[in-house]
Amino acid sequence: MRIAATILALALLLLLGASAQQLPPPEIAASEASIHGYGDRDTTCAEWTDGCRTCVKPDGGDPTCPNIGPACQPKAITCSRRTGAAK
């Protein structure tokens, strides 16, 4: 009886491990997506921040945003520098 219980426990453990590997990768969180897409929504903004990261959009290039620090709590996104007219 003890051997059967051990085999059953091992089989369940293997099944649980296999099912965990089949999960789809997590999507980008809504707050994460909004900091990266802010420059597309506000085309006159060249630099914006959420209090943790400052994203910069060079002329004719893609914006760059650093990784967030482990203890930082993002706030509302604000534009800190504007350039040119809306495109």
SVG drawing of the C-alpha trace seen along z (x, -y; Angstrom):
<svg xmlns="http://www.w3.org/2000/svg" viewBox="-3 -73 21 75">
<polyline fill="none" stroke="black" stroke-width="0.4" points="0.0,0.0 2.8,-2.4 4.5,-1.8 1.3,-2.5 0.8,-5.8 4.4,-6.8 4.0,-5.9 0.8,-7.9 2.4,-10.9 5.3,-10.8 2.9,-10.6 0.9,-13.6 4.1,-15.5 5.2,-14.8 1.8,-15.8 1.8,-19.1 5.3,-19.9 4.5,-19.2 1.3,-21.3 3.2,-24.3 5.6,-24.3 2.7,-24.6 1.4,-27.9 1.7,-30.8 4.2,-33.6 2.8,-36.4 1.6,-39.5 3.1,-42.9 1.3,-44.5 -1.0,-47.4 1.1,-49.9 4.2,-48.6 2.6,-48.9 1.4,-52.4 4.8,-53.8 6.2,-52.5 3.3,-53.6 3.0,-57.1 5.1,-58.7 2.8,-57.3 -0.2,-58.8 1.4,-62.2 3.5,-62.9 4.8,-66.3 6.3,-64.7 10.1,-63.9 10.6,-62.7 8.2,-61.3 8.3,-59.7 6.2,-57.7 8.4,-58.6 10.4,-55.5 11.6,-55.5 12.3,-58.3 11.7,-57.4 13.4,-59.4 12.3,-59.5 15.0,-60.8 14.2,-62.5 13.3,-59.9 13.9,-57.0 12.2,-54.5 11.8,-55.5 14.1,-54.0 12.9,-53.2 15.1,-51.7 13.9,-48.9 12.0,-49.7 13.8,-49.5 12.6,-46.8 11.2,-49.1 9.8,-51.9 6.0,-52.5 5.0,-54.1 2.8,-57.2 0.8,-58.8 2.8,-59.3 3.7,-62.9 5.5,-64.6 8.7,-66.3 10.0,-67.7 8.1,-68.6 9.5,-69.2 8.0,-70.1 4.4,-70.0 2.1,-67.0 2.6,-64.6"/>
</svg>
